[in-house]
Amino acid sequence: MPKITSKIGLCLLSFCLLWTSCGTDVSNIENDSERISGYASTPYDHETTQETYDRLGKEKPTTYFKKWKYDKTKNEISIDETENEAAAAALVQHKLWLGFDKHIAKENPKTFKFISTHPLSEMEGDGNYKRLLWVNGVPFSGVLVGMNTNSKSKILEANFYNGKRVSMFTVWTNLGRIHTKSFQEEMINIDNPSNVRKPVVYIYPTQEQQVDIKVNFKGEITHSYPAYDTHKGWSVTAQPDGMLTDQTTGKEYPYLFWEGQSDFQYTLDAGAVVAQAATVDFLDNKLAQLGLNRREATDFITYWLPELQRNPYNLIHFSTQEYTENAPLEIFPAPQTLIRVFMVYRPLDAPIAIAPQHNLPTKPTKRNGLTVVEWGGKQAAKQSNTAL
């Protein structure tokens, strides 16, 4: 079973939550400091995007981790990534499924009084909803789903980005009723137009090779994984299958992650206006045209699709020269093939007239020799628009 990384910068779906909390004894909660260090490949790397969504959409009772612990003091979940292959594969796709042997909240069938029975449903009372949620020592990004192992029903769902809750939190009680509360005052703004979001870098040598890479970003790098040295960058040992070993820590990673903030404003004078329902097909076709393989395209789509589909329409533009000038890469040895995909999108309430982009490749770049692939994106500020 390959290892997988629990740092998966991603914002996924938006959910509902209302809960009230009561005290609960958590003295038997143990601390587990196991780390998930990296991920090489899964049986799902070459499936279509629709197959990925069909697979993850099936809430089978076999897809959750049972051997996990929650440390209330650290607000950290520790899991054994070797326990369940299906759950591990889902985690790669930004979903962490946890099994519970009972409901984490109960209601009196007569009074409907809400009673917390697990520290994860008591976060409002103890203030942990204000803190970062950690999974195996890394701030969690993705959807956290809890399943009752006896009733085979969903009892918990919440969304996090870099450890912070970015949506409401949903709890199903023993009566099957949903309780929600949003804590709106504590939620972070993930739509900050200055954010350059989740550029990730894949490296594929023809044989094992040391590769040094620096991001000369004209802004501030705010997050990175593994840790980015602002003076030296990253130094990794790359394998032909894309697995990277950080030479500083010895840990393995499927790609290099960074994101940052910049005041640079991208030119959006051309692109495509994409309706919500057409987003998957558009991205599938466009990313293939731009040179991403199925694994890379799936990583891109599973990260960006939930955000794009929040809007009735999106103006989508793929930046070329502007992005490479704003975030030039310094790579040694120089790659023979370099593919960089950077999406800039603007939410729209209705379609607008826009010229198509003519500066994009018409067919995928052929990969030869040392190949480096990067994808990322950002949201441009929303503007008023006129319907066609």
C-alpha positions as CSV (number, residue, x, y, z in Angstrom):
1,M,0.0,0.0,0.0
2,P,1.6,3.3,-1.1
3,K,1.8,6.1,1.4
4,I,-0.2,9.2,0.8
5,T,0.2,12.8,1.9
6,S,-2.3,14.4,4.1
7,K,-1.4,17.9,3.0
8,I,-3.9,18.4,0.2
9,G,-4.4,21.9,-0.3
10,L,-7.7,22.0,-1.5
11,C,-11.3,23.5,-0.7
12,L,-14.0,21.1,-1.6
13,L,-17.7,21.2,-1.0
14,S,-19.7,23.5,1.2
15,F,-21.9,22.0,3.9
16,C,-24.3,22.8,6.7
17,L,-23.8,22.6,10.5
18,L,-25.6,23.4,13.6
19,W,-24.7,21.9,16.9
20,T,-24.8,22.6,20.6
21,S,-22.3,21.0,22.9
22,C,-22.1,19.5,26.3
23,G,-19.1,18.3,28.4
24,T,-17.7,14.9,27.6
25,D,-15.0,12.8,29.2
26,V,-12.0,12.6,26.8
27,S,-9.5,11.3,29.3
28,N,-9.2,8.0,27.3
29,I,-8.3,9.7,24.0
30,E,-4.7,8.7,23.1
31,N,-2.2,10.7,21.1
32,D,-0.8,9.1,18.0
33,S,2.1,10.8,16.3
34,E,2.4,8.7,13.1
35,R,3.1,10.7,10.0
36,I,1.9,10.2,6.4
37,S,4.9,11.3,4.4
38,G,4.1,10.9,0.7
39,Y,2.2,9.2,-2.1
40,A,3.5,7.6,-5.3
41,S,0.6,6.2,-7.3
42,T,-2.8,4.5,-6.9
43,P,-4.9,2.2,-9.1
44,Y,-7.0,5.2,-9.9
45,D,-4.4,7.4,-11.6
46,H,-5.6,6.7,-15.1
47,E,-9.4,6.7,-14.6
48,T,-11.6,9.4,-16.2
49,T,-12.8,12.3,-14.2
50,Q,-16.3,11.0,-14.2
51,E,-15.1,7.7,-12.9
52,T,-13.3,9.5,-10.1
53,Y,-16.5,11.3,-9.1
54,D,-18.6,8.2,-9.4
55,R,-16.2,6.3,-7.2
56,L,-15.9,9.0,-4.5
57,G,-19.6,9.7,-4.6
58,K,-20.4,6.1,-3.5
59,E,-20.4,6.2,0.3
60,K,-19.6,2.6,0.8
61,P,-19.1,1.4,4.4
62,T,-15.7,0.0,3.5
63,T,-14.1,3.4,2.7
64,Y,-13.4,4.6,6.2
65,F,-10.5,4.4,8.6
66,K,-11.2,2.6,11.9
67,K,-7.8,2.8,13.5
68,W,-7.6,6.5,14.2
69,K,-7.4,8.7,17.3
70,Y,-8.3,12.3,18.1
71,D,-6.2,14.3,20.4
72,K,-8.4,17.1,21.8
73,T,-5.5,19.0,23.3
74,K,-3.7,19.3,19.9
75,N,-6.9,19.2,17.8
76,E,-5.2,16.5,15.8
77,I,-6.4,13.3,14.1
78,S,-3.9,10.5,13.8
79,I,-4.6,7.7,11.3
80,D,-2.9,4.5,10.1
81,E,-2.7,5.0,6.3
82,T,-2.0,1.3,5.7
83,E,-5.3,0.2,7.2
84,N,-7.7,0.6,4.3
85,E,-6.7,1.0,0.7
86,A,-10.0,2.5,-0.4
87,A,-9.9,5.1,2.4
88,A,-6.3,5.9,1.6
89,A,-7.1,6.4,-2.1
90,A,-10.0,8.7,-1.1
91,L,-7.6,10.7,1.1
92,V,-5.4,11.3,-2.0
93,Q,-8.6,12.8,-3.5
94,H,-9.0,15.2,-0.5
95,K,-11.6,13.1,1.4
96,L,-10.8,11.8,4.9
97,W,-13.3,9.1,6.0
98,L,-13.4,8.1,9.6
99,G,-15.4,5.3,11.2
100,F,-17.3,5.8,14.5
101,D,-18.8,2.9,16.4
102,K,-21.6,5.2,17.6
103,H,-23.2,8.5,16.9
104,I,-21.2,11.6,18.1
105,A,-24.4,13.4,19.1
106,K,-27.7,12.2,20.4
107,E,-31.2,13.6,20.9
108,N,-33.9,12.8,23.3
109,P,-36.8,11.6,21.1
110,K,-39.3,13.5,23.2
111,T,-37.5,16.8,23.9
112,F,-35.1,16.8,21.0
113,K,-32.4,18.0,23.4
114,F,-29.0,17.8,21.7
115,I,-26.2,16.0,23.7
116,S,-22.6,15.7,22.5
117,T,-21.1,12.3,23.0
118,H,-17.7,12.8,21.3
119,P,-15.1,15.6,21.5
120,L,-15.4,16.2,17.7
121,S,-18.9,17.3,18.2
122,E,-18.0,19.4,21.2
123,M,-15.7,21.9,19.3
124,E,-18.1,24.8,19.8
125,G,-18.0,24.4,23.6
126,D,-14.3,24.0,24.0
127,G,-13.3,26.5,21.3
128,N,-11.5,24.0,19.1
129,Y,-13.5,25.1,16.1
130,K,-11.3,28.3,16.2
131,R,-8.1,26.3,16.0
132,L,-6.4,24.5,13.1
133,L,-7.4,20.9,12.6
134,W,-4.3,18.7,12.1
135,V,-4.1,15.3,10.4
136,N,-0.9,13.3,11.1
137,G,1.0,16.5,11.9
138,V,-0.2,18.6,8.9
139,P,-3.0,21.2,8.7
140,F,-5.8,19.4,7.0
141,S,-7.3,20.5,3.7
142,G,-10.3,18.7,2.3
143,V,-13.6,17.1,3.4
144,L,-13.8,15.3,6.7
145,V,-16.6,12.6,6.7
146,G,-17.7,10.5,9.6
147,M,-19.5,7.2,9.2
148,N,-21.3,5.1,11.8
149,T,-19.9,1.6,11.4
150,N,-23.0,0.0,12.8
151,S,-25.8,1.8,11.0
152,K,-23.5,2.5,7.9
153,S,-24.8,6.1,7.8
154,K,-23.1,9.4,7.6
155,I,-22.9,11.2,10.9
156,L,-20.4,14.0,10.3
157,E,-19.2,16.2,7.5
158,A,-17.0,19.3,7.5
159,N,-14.7,21.2,5.1
160,F,-11.2,22.5,5.9
161,Y,-8.5,24.5,4.2
162,N,-5.0,24.6,5.6
163,G,-6.6,23.4,8.9
164,K,-9.2,26.2,9.1
165,R,-12.9,25.4,8.7
166,V,-14.1,27.0,5.5
167,S,-17.7,25.8,5.5
168,M,-20.4,24.9,8.0
169,F,-20.2,21.7,9.9
170,T,-22.9,19.0,9.7
171,V,-23.7,16.5,12.5
172,W,-26.4,13.8,12.1
173,T,-27.8,12.6,15.4
174,N,-29.1,9.2,16.5
175,L,-32.5,10.3,15.2
176,G,-31.1,11.0,11.8
177,R,-31.7,14.8,12.2
178,I,-29.2,17.3,11.0
179,H,-27.8,20.0,13.3
180,T,-25.9,22.9,11.8
181,K,-24.1,26.0,12.9
182,S,-21.7,28.0,10.7
183,F,-19.6,30.1,13.1
184,Q,-19.4,32.6,10.3
185,E,-17.3,35.0,12.3
186,E,-14.5,32.4,12.4
187,M,-14.5,31.4,8.8
188,I,-11.6,32.4,6.5
189,N,-11.9,34.2,3.2
190,I,-10.8,31.7,0.5
191,D,-11.7,34.0,-2.3
192,N,-9.0,36.6,-1.6
193,P,-8.1,37.7,-5.2
194,S,-4.5,38.2,-4.1
195,N,-4.1,34.5,-3.4
196,V,-2.1,32.4,-5.9
197,R,-3.6,29.0,-5.1
198,K,-2.0,25.6,-4.9
199,P,0.6,25.6,-7.6
200,V,2.0,22.0,-7.4
201,V,5.1,20.8,-9.2
202,Y,5.5,17.2,-10.5
203,I,9.0,16.1,-11.6
204,Y,9.6,13.1,-13.9
205,P,13.2,12.2,-14.7
206,T,14.1,9.3,-17.0
207,Q,16.1,7.8,-14.2
208,E,16.7,8.6,-10.5
209,Q,18.1,12.1,-10.4
210,Q,18.7,15.0,-8.0
211,V,16.7,18.1,-9.0
212,D,16.9,21.6,-7.4
213,I,14.1,24.0,-7.9
214,K,13.4,27.5,-6.9
215,V,10.3,29.6,-7.3
216,N,11.2,33.3,-7.9
217,F,7.7,34.5,-7.1
218,K,7.1,38.2,-7.2
219,G,5.1,38.1,-4.1
220,E,5.1,36.3,-0.7
221,I,5.0,32.5,-0.5
222,T,2.6,31.9,2.4
223,H,2.4,28.0,2.4
224,S,4.6,25.2,1.1
225,Y,4.9,21.4,1.5
226,P,7.5,20.2,2.0
227,A,8.9,23.3,3.6
228,Y,10.4,25.7,1.0
229,D,13.8,27.3,1.8
230,T,13.5,30.9,0.6
231,H,17.2,30.9,-0.1
232,K,17.8,27.5,-1.6
233,G,14.4,26.3,-2.7
234,W,13.7,22.6,-2.8
235,S,16.3,19.9,-3.4
236,V,14.8,16.5,-4.1
237,T,15.7,13.1,-5.4
238,A,13.2,12.3,-8.2
239,Q,12.1,8.9,-9.5
240,P,10.7,8.2,-13.0
241,D,7.3,7.5,-11.5
242,G,7.2,11.0,-10.0
243,M,8.0,10.2,-6.4
244,L,10.2,12.8,-4.8
245,T,12.4,12.4,-1.7
246,D,13.2,15.7,0.1
247,Q,16.9,15.7,0.7
248,T,16.5,17.7,3.9
249,T,14.0,15.4,5.7
250,G,14.2,12.2,3.8
251,K,10.4,12.1,3.4
252,E,8.7,11.2,0.2
253,Y,6.1,13.3,-1.6
254,P,4.1,13.0,-4.9
255,Y,4.7,16.6,-5.7
256,L,5.9,20.0,-4.4
257,F,3.3,22.4,-3.1
258,W,3.4,26.2,-2.7
259,E,1.0,29.1,-2.7
260,G,1.4,32.7,-2.0
261,Q,0.0,36.3,-2.2
262,S,0.7,38.9,-4.9
263,D,-0.9,42.1,-6.0
264,F,-0.3,41.3,-9.6
265,Q,-3.5,41.6,-11.7
266,Y,-3.8,39.3,-14.7
267,T,-5.2,40.4,-18.0
268,L,-8.5,38.8,-18.7
269,D,-9.3,40.1,-22.2
270,A,-9.8,36.6,-23.6
271,G,-10.9,33.2,-22.4
272,A,-14.0,31.1,-22.2
273,V,-17.3,31.7,-20.4
274,V,-18.2,28.3,-18.9
275,A,-21.6,27.4,-17.5
276,Q,-21.7,25.6,-14.2
277,A,-23.0,22.3,-15.7
278,A,-20.3,22.3,-18.4
279,T,-17.3,22.8,-16.1
280,V,-16.1,19.2,-15.9
281,D,-16.2,18.6,-19.7
282,F,-14.5,22.0,-20.3
283,L,-11.7,21.3,-17.9
284,D,-11.3,17.7,-19.1
285,N,-10.8,18.8,-22.6
286,K,-8.7,21.9,-21.9
287,L,-6.3,20.3,-19.5
288,A,-5.6,17.5,-21.9
289,Q,-5.0,20.1,-24.6
290,L,-2.6,21.9,-22.3
291,G,-0.6,18.7,-21.6
292,L,-1.7,17.4,-18.2
293,N,-1.9,13.6,-17.9
294,R,-5.0,12.0,-16.3
295,R,-3.5,11.9,-12.7
296,E,-2.5,15.6,-12.9
297,A,-5.8,16.6,-14.5
298,T,-7.7,14.7,-11.8
299,D,-5.7,16.5,-9.1
300,F,-6.5,19.8,-10.7
301,I,-10.2,19.2,-11.2
302,T,-10.9,17.7,-7.8
303,Y,-9.3,20.8,-6.3
304,W,-10.9,23.5,-8.4
305,L,-14.3,22.0,-9.4
306,P,-16.1,22.6,-6.1
307,E,-15.2,26.3,-6.2
308,L,-16.0,26.8,-9.9
309,Q,-19.4,25.1,-9.5
310,R,-20.4,27.6,-6.7
311,N,-21.0,30.1,-9.5
312,P,-23.6,30.1,-12.3
313,Y,-20.8,30.9,-14.8
314,N,-17.1,31.5,-14.8
315,L,-14.8,33.4,-17.1
316,I,-11.8,31.0,-17.4
317,H,-8.5,32.2,-18.7
318,F,-5.2,30.2,-18.8
319,S,-2.3,32.6,-18.2
320,T,0.9,32.0,-20.2
321,Q,3.6,34.7,-20.3
322,E,2.1,36.8,-17.5
323,Y,2.3,33.9,-15.1
324,T,5.7,32.7,-16.1
325,E,7.0,36.3,-15.6
326,N,5.3,36.6,-12.2
327,A,6.5,33.2,-10.9
328,P,9.6,32.1,-12.9
329,L,11.0,28.7,-12.0
330,E,14.7,28.1,-11.6
331,I,15.4,24.4,-12.2
332,F,18.7,22.5,-12.2
333,P,19.3,20.6,-14.3
334,A,17.1,22.3,-16.8
335,P,14.2,20.2,-17.8
336,Q,13.9,19.1,-21.4
337,T,10.1,19.4,-21.1
338,L,8.3,22.1,-19.0
339,I,4.5,22.3,-18.8
340,R,3.0,25.1,-16.7
341,V,-0.8,25.5,-16.4
342,F,-2.2,28.4,-14.5
343,M,-5.9,29.2,-14.5
344,V,-7.3,32.6,-13.7
345,Y,-11.1,32.6,-13.3
346,R,-13.7,35.2,-12.5
347,P,-17.2,34.3,-11.1
348,L,-20.1,35.5,-13.2
349,D,-23.8,35.7,-12.5
350,A,-24.6,35.6,-16.2
351,P,-22.7,35.1,-19.5
352,I,-20.7,37.9,-21.0
353,A,-19.1,38.4,-24.4
354,I,-15.3,37.6,-24.5
355,A,-12.8,36.8,-27.2
356,P,-11.4,33.3,-27.2
357,Q,-7.8,32.6,-26.3
358,H,-5.6,32.0,-29.3
359,N,-2.2,31.8,-27.5
360,L,-2.7,28.3,-26.1
361,P,-1.2,25.1,-27.6
362,T,-3.6,23.2,-29.9
363,K,-2.3,19.8,-28.9
364,P,-0.5,18.3,-25.8
365,T,3.3,18.9,-25.5
366,K,5.2,15.7,-26.1
367,R,7.2,14.7,-23.0
368,N,10.9,14.0,-23.5
369,G,13.7,13.7,-21.0
370,L,13.5,15.3,-17.6
371,T,9.9,16.6,-17.4
372,V,8.6,19.2,-15.0
373,V,4.8,19.9,-14.8
374,E,3.1,22.6,-12.7
375,W,-0.5,23.6,-12.3
376,G,-2.1,26.3,-10.1
377,G,-4.7,29.1,-10.3
378,K,-6.3,32.0,-8.7
379,Q,-9.7,33.8,-8.6
380,A,-9.9,37.3,-10.1
381,A,-12.1,39.8,-8.3
382,K,-15.7,39.4,-9.2
383,Q,-17.2,42.2,-11.3
384,S,-20.7,43.1,-12.4
385,N,-21.6,41.8,-15.9
386,T,-24.3,42.1,-18.4
387,A,-26.2,39.0,-19.7
388,L,-26.1,38.3,-23.4
